[in-house]
Every structure is written in structure tokens, then in C-alpha cells.
Amino acid sequence: MMHTPRWKKLMFAASLAVLPACGMDAPDSPDAKGVDPLAPTELGEARAALTTGPASCQDIKTANPAAADGPYVLFHGGDRAKPWTAWCQNMAGTPAEYLSLPSTGPSLNFSQYTAGVNNGGGTNVRTLFSKVRIDPSTLRVSTGDLTFSTSSGLLWHGDAVTSMSYAAAMNCDFGNPGVGNVDLRGTPFAAAPGQFVAVGSYPSGAATYSSDNQVVDLWGRGDCGWMSVQGADHPFNGRSAQFQLQYRQSTPASCQDIKTALPSAADGEYVLYVNGDAAKPWAAWCQNMAGTPAEYLSLPSTGPSLNFSQYTAGYNNGGGTDVRTLFTKVRIDPSTLRVSTGDQTFSTSSGLLWHGDAVTSMSYAAAMNCDFVRPGLGNVDLRGTSFTVAPGEFVAVGYYGSGGATYSSDNQVVDLWNWGECGWMSVQGADHPFNGRGAQLQLQYK
């Protein structure tokens, strides 16, 4: 039976999102909403979610009609091995895709018509681009789209010239050359070779590729002459041509890799790859990108009895109530795939009991009890992620400790129970697993 792709059904109405907020004004924030934190729980859909995803802003809108303008993660050709961050514009009408350009400044991603004696005493016209219009299926940039650009200067070329198209450099008196720059660093794209030609009357110039074809420096002069993308006729005032990009496989292994490539990246969901292996993608939440980035694994399976740990209160706990902690994300080391069970950044707790001092929270992957009456309980549920729990991770510890750790769903689910006086079932090395005391839970790539 055919199933609607899970990402379409569950594309979150608000936002990874993956950017902290749908419609943020940040230039490029892979919280990008296209990575589905509510990944599927059915095996077939889980596999599909790793290989297919939204390819266009229209796909985002179809899945979530309320989606606002902003940054989203798209996948070239729907291939989840080819993620990129798009700015979706006009989501209330006909969506359009733009590529944000992290490299911005007076001499980055600009085009200039350098004024000369033939321009009526005008001044250099320079246009700076922060985003460019891109066709997500062909990866062609419409160089004449000025939606996200600013221009300065004024000169005359028959009529007034007030702006330049992307990826162009022009001059009309053999004097100071026109100049321009394309800088795609911080994106997964490069400029296709052989894109530029010198055009006009007695034209000359050059297009110098560097940084693995992510940077192209331009100059052009003539009487008149310009260096631009093939097909650009007098590349000013919105006249357009098609600039071909190519997808560059990028396999960041950590959130620091993301930040290094894109210093402005915000907290949110990103695609990482285990040890940089393109065959091992996973959806990570990158936290504290403005400081020292940290990786978290989002847990699609959430609810009162999913991904929780409980210390069940009894007569030895001073009349307290069960302490239960629910987790929505867990801290993970992207190189070792070990989860720090004591990290409670993305958790909520209820209840209060006494174990010497007040107990207000439990560590991940633990169950505890201290009176042989009602057992402690816990659950690990990694369905919808790329990981399983390594075998043999749990032990019964404590005074007369007993219990069990039942693996199921291809080792993506572990149900825990225990009792003792006092006793707990937890990851090896977890000593009294409450109030942030933790250990390392080993995961494996599925």
C-alpha cells in the first residue's frame, strides 16, 4: 500500500523547524525547518525519511500551509544526502527559493559597473547581494533578481543605470575595469566551470575560480565591455541570465563543522554525518552555536511513558511522590555516539521524594525503587532516529537490586524496571542516577 511520505505528514507547523523560528530574519539558519524532528516510527517510513525530503518551498507549503517566509532545509532532488538551507519567500502566495549568501561585505558577492568618460560623469554602480534566486531542481541562479540586494551609485548608459545583475563586471571606456565577486562559501554549492565570457565592443576580462570553485573573482572592460554569465546582455537594471551551480557533497560530522563553514548558523536542526561518512546521515540539534556548539539527538517518540526515567516513591522516601523525568532530546557525542544520561537540558520533571536530600529529577535510561513494593520504571525509545542501543548496556545495581532491560524494535526500544532497597536499573557506571548524576549510554548507527 502506498504511504504519504512521513515528512509531508509531520512537517512541523512552527519550526530545525529546524531554525529556531519559521520566518526568522537570520540570513541562513539551518533550524531549517525541513529536517523532520517528528520522524516516523514505522520501519518503512523511517527508511524513506532518511532518503527523501522536501525539494522545494512548495513542498514545505503543501505539508504545512501555515508555513511563513524564512529559512528551511531542502534536499536537492529530494535526496536527504543533499541538504541545503533555502530561504522560502512569498509562502502566502507562490513560494520562491532563494540561496542565502553567508559571505557578505563591501567586496563580497557584488557586481560593479565602473564609471568612465562615456558615462556622463556618473559614479560607480555597485550592487551587493545577500541572497540570490535559485531554481531548486536545476540549481540555476537568476542573476537579474534583485529582491535581496542593495545598490549604490548612478551612471548613464543611454538611460540611468542604478543596479547591476549578479556575477557581472562592466566598464565602457578602457579605464578602470569593472569588478565583481561570487562567493558561495558556507553553502553546499560551487560555480560550474566555464560560466563566464567577455562580451561587448572590444571586451576583455577574466573570471578567476578559487576555493574549490566556490569563489569567482571578475574583472571586465571594453568600449563597452563586460565579464558576465553567458547570455547576460548588458547586465544591469535587472537584466538576467542563468548562472549554473553544482552541488558539493558536504558531510559535516559535528556542529562545530557547521559553525566553521557558516559562522552565523543559529541553534537548530542540521544534518550531520557519523565521522563524516556520507552513508551515515542523522538529524542533530545544534545547541549554543553562538558559543561552543553541542550536539543533541531529538527523540521523536515522546509522551508520558516514552523516553522517561522514574524513581518510584515508597515508604523509605519520606512520603514523597514518584519522580519522573521526560526527555525530548539527549546530549550525544557525534564521534563516539555516547549519550550523556545526566544532561537534562531538554527534559521536564515532576514529583518529589527524599533520598538523603531532595530528589527532583532522574537521569536518562534509568529506573529506581527503594522498598520492594512498586518497581521503578524507565524507557528508551529511539524509533524515528538513525540509532539503536548497543547490547548489554544495563545493569541492576544497589542493595538487593534486581530488574530487567528488555530490548525490542531492532534494539531501538529498551523498557526498564527494577526494585531493591535501594536499587536501580541503569547504564553501567550510573551511581544513584538522579539529580543529574549520569553515565555514558552507547548507541550504534542503524
Rosetta blueprint (number, residue, H / E / L):
1 M L
2 M L
3 H L
4 T L
5 P L
6 R H
7 W H
8 K H
9 K H
10 L H
11 M L
12 F L
13 A L
14 A L
15 S L
16 L L
17 A L
18 V L
19 L L
20 P L
21 A L
22 C L
23 G L
24 M L
25 D L
26 A L
27 P L
28 D L
29 S L
30 P L
31 D L
32 A L
33 K L
34 G L
35 V L
36 D L
37 P L
38 L L
39 A L
40 P L
41 T L
42 E L
43 L H
44 G H
45 E H
46 A H
47 R H
48 A H
49 A H
50 L H
51 T H
52 T E
53 G L
54 P L
55 A L
56 S L
57 C H
58 Q H
59 D H
60 I H
61 K H
62 T H
63 A H
64 N L
65 P L
66 A L
67 A L
68 A L
69 D L
70 G E
71 P E
72 Y E
73 V E
74 L E
75 F E
76 H H
77 G H
78 G H
79 D E
80 R L
81 A L
82 K L
83 P E
84 W E
85 T E
86 A E
87 W E
88 C E
89 Q E
90 N L
91 M L
92 A L
93 G L
94 T L
95 P L
96 A E
97 E E
98 Y E
99 L E
100 S E
101 L L
102 P L
103 S L
104 T L
105 G E
106 P L
107 S L
108 L E
109 N L
110 F E
111 S E
112 Q E
113 Y E
114 T E
115 A L
116 G L
117 V H
118 N H
119 N H
120 G L
121 G L
122 G L
123 T L
124 N L
125 V E
126 R E
127 T E
128 L E
129 F E
130 S L
131 K E
132 V E
133 R E
134 I E
135 D L
136 P L
137 S L
138 T L
139 L L
140 R E
141 V E
142 S E
143 T L
144 G L
145 D L
146 L L
147 T L
148 F L
149 S E
150 T E
151 S E
152 S E
153 G L
154 L L
155 L E
156 W E
157 H L
158 G L
159 D L
160 A E
161 V E
162 T L
163 S L
164 M E
165 S L
166 Y L
167 A L
168 A E
169 A E
170 M E
171 N E
172 C L
173 D L
174 F L
175 G L
176 N L
177 P L
178 G E
179 V E
180 G E
181 N E
182 V E
183 D E
184 L L
185 R L
186 G L
187 T L
188 P L
189 F E
190 A E
191 A E
192 A L
193 P L
194 G L
195 Q L
196 F E
197 V E
198 A E
199 V E
200 G E
201 S L
202 Y L
203 P L
204 S E
205 G E
206 A E
207 A E
208 T E
209 Y E
210 S E
211 S L
212 D L
213 N L
214 Q L
215 V E
216 V E
217 D E
218 L E
219 W E
220 G E
221 R E
222 G L
223 D L
224 C L
225 G E
226 W E
227 M E
228 S E
229 V E
230 Q L
231 G L
232 A L
233 D L
234 H L
235 P L
236 F E
237 N L
238 G L
239 R L
240 S L
241 A L
242 Q E
243 F E
244 Q E
245 L E
246 Q E
247 Y E
248 R L
249 Q L
250 S L
251 T L
252 P L
253 A L
254 S L
255 C H
256 Q H
257 D H
258 I H
259 K H
260 T H
261 A H
262 L L
263 P L
264 S L
265 A L
266 A L
267 D L
268 G E
269 E E
270 Y E
271 V E
272 L E
273 Y E
274 V H
275 N H
276 G H
277 D L
278 A L
279 A L
280 K L
281 P E
282 W E
283 A E
284 A E
285 W E
286 C E
287 Q E
288 N L
289 M L
290 A L
291 G L
292 T L
293 P L
294 A E
295 E E
296 Y E
297 L E
298 S E
299 L L
300 P L
301 S L
302 T L
303 G E
304 P L
305 S L
306 L E
307 N L
308 F E
309 S E
310 Q E
311 Y E
312 T E
313 A L
314 G L
315 Y L
316 N L
317 N L
318 G L
319 G L
320 G L
321 T L
322 D L
323 V E
324 R E
325 T E
326 L E
327 F E
328 T L
329 K E
330 V E
331 R E
332 I E
333 D L
334 P L
335 S L
336 T L
337 L L
338 R E
339 V E
340 S E
341 T L
342 G L
343 D L
344 Q L
345 T L
346 F L
347 S E
348 T E
349 S E
350 S E
351 G L
352 L L
353 L E
354 W E
355 H L
356 G L
357 D L
358 A E
359 V E
360 T L
361 S L
362 M E
363 S L
364 Y L
365 A L
366 A E
367 A E
368 M E
369 N E
370 C L
371 D L
372 F L
373 V L
374 R L
375 P L
376 G E
377 L E
378 G E
379 N E
380 V E
381 D E
382 L L
383 R L
384 G L
385 T L
386 S L
387 F E
388 T E
389 V E
390 A L
391 P L
392 G L
393 E L
394 F E
395 V E
396 A E
397 V E
398 G E
399 Y L
400 Y L
401 G L
402 S E
403 G E
404 G E
405 A E
406 T E
407 Y E
408 S E
409 S L
410 D L
411 N L
412 Q L
413 V E
414 V E
415 D E
416 L E
417 W E
418 N E
419 W E
420 G L
421 E L
422 C L
423 G E
424 W E
425 M E
426 S E
427 V E
428 Q L
429 G L
430 A L
431 D L
432 H L
433 P L
434 F E
435 N L
436 G L
437 R L
438 G L
439 A L
440 Q E
441 L E
442 Q E
443 L E
444 Q E
445 Y E
446 K L
